[in-house]
Every structure is written in C-alpha cells, then in structure tokens.
Amino acid sequence: MEFASVRIITDGLDRLVGFYETVTGVTAQRLNPVFAEIVMPSCTLAIGHSQTVPLFGEGVARAADNHTVIIEFRVADVDAEHARLTPLIEDWVQAPTTMPWGNRSILFRDPDGNLVNLFTPVTDESIARFSGRAA
C-alpha cells in the first residue's frame, strides 16, 4: 500500500488552490473545474469543491469543517517560511517554536480554517528520523 493523497473539500476552490500554490510554491494541476491536485514528491494535496461530495455519498464531507487533521509540510527553514508567509496568513496559531519531538514548527489556518503546520527537523534525533525521505 502507498499513501497517495489528502483531500480537502471546499466551497472556495480557486481561493484555496491559490493559497496552497503560494504556500507550497507548486502549481496545481487542474484536472477538472471542481478538482485540483498539488503534486509533491512525498504526497499529493487534492482539493475538491463541495460539488464533488455526492460522488462519494450525500453529506459524507462538509467544507470548512475540519477539527481533527493538521496538514503538514516539511520545509528547509521554518523561520524563513514564517517571514515569507507573514503577509499571506491571516490566522497564525503558533509562532516558530521548537517542539519536544525535535521539529521547529509554525502553525496557521488556511482560508477554510484547516490547520497547517510547516516544520523543520532541528535536533539530531529529528534529523535522523527524516534522513533519506524526500523533502
């Protein structure tokens, strides 16, 4: 089995796609007017309009209603990303902080309220955990 993607359901597809293109620096592949993918070496972030939900079953997902998942991206320098994204992010949850498990992290909300974490491994143990994985 291979982990393929995480999908966000939204009522504002263009807005959310643009947001994640800016955050990641990756241009989305627009496979359909109601669906896009940001394909990265380690995983794909899929973004679907709420119009796609009935394809899976009526009411199985609701846009802008996530309260449990944090979307995480490993970056080379979390402090530089914080500086770069400060003009874009409206809802900062956590300024750059070194976490007990060895990652330096920032946490913010996307335009739909989903939590997003950018992190950089900074301790020897954390760096070793991520060595050999695509960045």
N, C-alpha and C positions, 0 to 999 in steps of 0.2 A: 504494500500500500504506500502511496506517496501523497503527502499533504499538498493540495493543489491551490486552494484559494480561500479567502474570507470575502464574504459578500455583504455589502451594506445596502439596505433598502432605504430609499429617499424619495421625497416628493419634489426635491430640487436637484435633479440630476446634473444639469450643466454647472450649477453653483458648486456642488460637491466634487465633481470631476475636476473643475478648475482649481479648487482648493488643494486637492491631493496632487495634482500635477505640480503646483507650486511647492508644496511641502517636499515631495519626493524628487522633483527635477525630471520626472519621467512623463512623456506624452502618452496620454491614454489612447488605447485602441478602441474606437467607437464601432462596435460590432453591429449595432442596431440603434435606432433613435432612443430606445429606452434602456440601453445596456452598454457599459463600457468596462474595460479592464486596464489596470495599470500593472503591466507585467514586469516583474523584477527577477533577478537571478534566484532568489530564495523562495519566492511565493508570488502569487498574484492577488491584488486587491481588486475585487469585482464590485461594481457599483450599478445597481439596478433601480429603475424607477418603480415606485409602488404599483404601477400598472402591471408589472410582471408577477406580482404576488399570486394572483389567481391561477397562474400556470402550475403552482405547487399545491394549491388548495386555498380556498377562500379564507382570508383572515389569519393565515399562519405566521405572518410577519407584519409589523407596523413600523412605518417610517419614524425616525427620530424618537425611538422608544427603548433604546438600549441602556440597561442599568447594570450589566454584569461583565461586559467584554472590554478589554483595553487593547487597542490596535497598536502594535509595537514595531518600531523600525530601529535597527542598529545603525549608528552613524559614526563617522570618523572622529568628530569633535562636537560633542553636545553643546558646549558653551558657544562655539561659533554658530551652530544652528539656532540656538536661543537668540543670539544677536540678529541673525538673518531674518528670523520669523517674527520678531517682536512687532514690526509694523502690521503684520498679517493677522496675528492671533488676537481675538477679542476676549477669550476666556482662558486665562492661564490658571491652572490648578496648582502647579508646583514649579518654582524656580529651579535652576540647576542644583541638584542635590546628589550626594554620593550615598547610595543605598547600602544597607547592611550586607547584601549579597555581592557587592563589588562593582556595580554599574553606576555611572554618573548619569542622571536622568532628568528630563523635563517632562511635564505632563500638562496637556491642554485639551480643550474640547474643539472638535470640528464644528462647522456651522449647524449640524443637526444635533449637537450635544454629545456625540460619541467621544469617549476618552481616547487620546492618542499619546503614546509615550515614545520619545526619542531617547536612546541611551547609547553610551559608550562604555565598554568594559574598561575599568581602570586599575583594578587590583590584579596581582599575578594570577590568582585563582580564577577570576572572572575572564581574564585574557586567555588563559589556558582552556577554559570551557568553550570559548568561541574560536579557538585556533583551528584552521582548516575549514571553517564554514565560510561560504560566500558572504561577502559584506554588501 
